[in-house]
Amino acid sequence: MKRTLALVVLVIFSTVAWAQSVQDDLRKIVEFRRMPPSFQKDTLLIGTQINLATTYTRLQKLDSVRYWLWESEKMLSKTKWQRGWGFFYRARGQYYVFNLKKDSSVADFIKSIAIWEKEKNWRQVGIASARLGNALLMDLQFDRSLFYLNQALKTFEEHNDYFSQANTLNYMSNVYRSMNNYTKALEIHRRVMQLVGKYKLSPDLIQYKHVATSYLFNNMLDSGRYYFAKEGIDIDKNPEKINDNFTYNRLTEFFDGAGMPEKVVKIANLSLQLAEKNKSVAYARTAHEMLHKSYQNLKNYEQALYHY
């Protein structure tokens, strides 16, 4: 119980920390704008604005992301700061992922990688490669996705960057789960948990909801429920606490495969509500598809047609 409470507090703390980061960056921007014109002023402003856009992406406030990226691009066009473009393309690539602009996101990540390779900044190359791998997953290009994720993982392993290894492995687990290879996904989840324990990394790196779904699809129902419980979730009594579209999608697939359309409808509706709240076209579409299929199975053709 204490462990579950600690994780809930940690998740809440992450959201609070991001909100605080927004306020800190907005304050810095006001301060930097008061500085006399100089190259240093421009780089400080651009870097802070891009960081602010990245934080807004995590908070899924995409209108704010678009605004601060636009402000940064205007300044970069007048400032010869190549590294700034490296940060910019990576941030905009992530924004395009959320907007379902797959080709644009891939193009921006490739530009970012090229800049950081020229700068010989291995860590930024690795981060951009991992983000590119995730973008290719959104387009269901599994082989290309794993290629870039493995490249990133190799880079982080060579430099003993355990935190980035765990992040990249989490991306890889998403690929394998999307391929329905839940055996491999579970193996990778266990590698993340091992890294967190061995190197005393943030427990937030362990995505217990994703670990739980991987156990479910490996027919280890008790283990699945156990890991959901680590985040205070009972998938029968309070599935709304999941609050994560990717996990909702995996659960609808699980219940669909188990021949339980009523469960699919319940979970898919939660997913749809969250997707519409966050203005996520990709997740909304998936929720509508599952609702269409399940209402057909329930012979509720009026609702099936609506979601179609």
N, C-alpha and C positions, 0 to 999 in steps of 0.2 A: 504493500500500500504506500509506503514511504517512497519507494522507487517510482511508482506511477505518479505520485504527487510531484516529485522532483521534475519529471519529464514535462508534465503539464505546465509547471512554473517556468521551465526553460523555454518552451514554445512561446508562452506569453511574453517572456523576457525578450525573445528575439524580435517580436513584433514591436514591443516598446522601444527596444534598442534602435530599430530601423526608423521609428517615428522620431526618436531623439536625434538620430543622424541627419534626418531631413532638416530639423530645426537648426542644428549646428552648421550645416552646409549653407542654408539660407542666410544665416548670420554672417558667415565668412564671405559670401558673395557681396553683401552690402558693404562689408569692410574693404574688400579688394577693389570695388568700384570707386572708392574714395581715393585710392592710391594714384599718384601721378602716372602719366603714360610711360610704359616700359615693356620690354619683352617679358620680364618677370611677372608683371601684373597680368599680362595676357595669359601666360601659362597657368598661373594660379587660378584665374577665373575659369579658364576652359576645363582644367582638371577637376575643379570643384563642381562645375555644372554637369560634367559627364558622370562624376560620382553620384550626384544628386539624381540624375536620370536613372542610373543603375539601381539606386535604392527604391525609387518609385516603381521600377520594374518588379522588384521583389514584393512590393506592396500592391502590385497589379493596378496602379493608377496610371493608365496608359496615356491619358490626355496630358498629364504632367510630364511623362517621359518624352512625348513628342515635342512639347514646348522647349524643354531644356536641351534636347538634342539639336533642335533647330537653332537655338541661341548659340550653341557650341559650334555648329557647322559654319554659321556666319562669321564667327571670330576666327576659326581655323582657316577659312578661305583667305583671310588677310594676314595670317601669321604663319611664318615658316617654322612650324614645330611638328616634325615628322612623328614623334612619339605620341603627340596629341591625336593625330589621325589614327594611330594604332589603337589607342583607347576608344576613340570615337567609333570606329568600325565595329569593334567588339561589342560596345554598348548598343549600337543601332541594330546589329545582327540579332542580339537577344530580343530587342523590341519587335523586330520582324517575325521572330518565332511566335510570339504571343499574338501577332496580327495575322498569322497564317500566310505570310508572304515568304514562301519557302525559298524560291530562287533568290530573292533579295537577301535573305538572311545568310544563305550559303555564300553568296558573292561577297558580302561584307566580312564574314569570318575569314575567308581566303585572303582578302586584302589585309586584314589585321595580322594574319600569320606571316605574310610576305614582309610586312613592315618590321615585325619583331625578329624575324630571321635575319634581316639586314642589320638590325641593331644588335644582334647576337644576345638577345635577352631570352634565355631558355625558359624562364618561368612564364613569361607572357606568351611565348609560343605554345607552351603546354596548355595554358588556360584557354587560349583561343581555339586550339585544336580540340579540346574537350567540348567546348561550346559548339563547335562545328559538328562534332559527332552527334551531339544532342539534336541539333537542327536537322541533320539528315535522318535521324530517327523519326522526327515529325513527318517527314516525307516517305517514311517506310523504306528507306534505302539502308537496309540493315547491314549489308556487307561494307559499304562505304562508311557507315556510322562506326562500326567496330574497328575499321582501319584507323580512323583518326583518334578514336578513344584509346586504342592500344598504343598509338604513337605518343599520346599525351601521358599515358600511364608509364611507359618506358622512360620518358623524360623525368617524370617525378620520382621514379624509383632510382634512377641514376644519381639524383641529387638529394636523396633521403627526405623528400618533401612528403611526409606522411599524411598531412591534412589534405593536400591536393590529390594524393593517391586515393584516399577514401571518397572524396568528391567524385573523382573520375569513375571509380568502381560503382558508385551509386548510379551514374549515368549508364554504365554498362549493364547493370541489373535491369534497368528500364528497357534496354534493347532486347535482352533475352526474354523478359516477361512479355514484351510485345510480339516476340517470335513464338510465344507459347512454350518456350524452353524454360520451364519453371525449375527444373533440376539444376540447370546452370545458374539461373538467377539466385536460387537459394545458396548455392556454393559461394557466389560473389558476396551475398549479404553476410555470410559467415566470415569472409575475409575482412569486410569492413568492421565487423564487431571485434575481430581479433586485433586489427590496427588500433581501434579506439581503446581497447583494454591494455594492450602492450605499451603504447606510447602516451597514454593518458590524454587522449584527444577529447574534444567536446562530445558528450553523449548525443548531442543534437545531430551528429553525423549519421547515427543509426536511425534509419527511417522505419520505425517499428510497424507502421501501417503497411508498408511495402513488404517488409519481412513477413508479416502475418499473411498477406495474400499469397506469397510464394509458398508458405506452408500449406495453405488451403489447397492450392493446385497440385501439391505433392501428396494430397490425400492424408495430411497430418492435421486433422481438424482441431484436435485439442491444442496442438502447438500454435495453430493459427489464432485461436481464441485467446491463448495465453499472451501472445505478443500484441494483439489488439488491446487486451486488458492493461498492458503496460502504459497505454495512453488513455486509460479510463473509458475504453470503448467496448460496448457489447453490441455486436452487429445485429442482434435481434431486438434489443430494447432501446438503444440510442444510436442508431447508425448516423444520425445527423451530426454527431460529434466528430465524425471522420473529417468533414470539411475539406476534402481534397479530391479533385476531379479524377486524377489518375487512379486513385484507389477505388473510387466509386465505379469507374469503368471496369476495373478488374473484378470487382464484386458482382457487377451485373453479368459479366461473362461466366463467372462461377455459378451463379444461381440459374442462369440460362442453361448451362450445360447440365445442371442438376434437375432440370425440368420443373423449375419453380417460378413461373411467370409473375405471380403476385409479388414475390420478393424483388424480382427484376424491376417491376413498376415502381415499387417503393424507393429503391435505391436510385434508379434512373431519374426519377422526379427530383430527388435531392441534388443529383448531379446537374440537372438542367437549371434548377434555381441558382446554384452556385455559379454555373457558367454564364448565365444571363447577368448576374450581379457583377461578375468580373469582366463582362463583355468579351468572353472567349468563344469565338466562332467554332473552333475545332471541337471543343468539349461539348458545346451545345448541339452540334451536329451529331456527335456520337450518342448523346443522350436521346435525341429524337429517334435515331435509328433503332436503339434498343427498345424504346417505348412502342414504336411502330410494330416491331416484331412481337413483343410480348402481348400487346393488345390484340393482335391477330390470333395468337395462341389462345387468348381468353375469349375469342369470338366477339370482342367489342370493336366492331368494324368502324364505327363512327370515330372513336378515339384513334384507332389505327390510321385512318385516313388523315385525321388532323395532324398527326406527327409525321406522316409521310410528306 
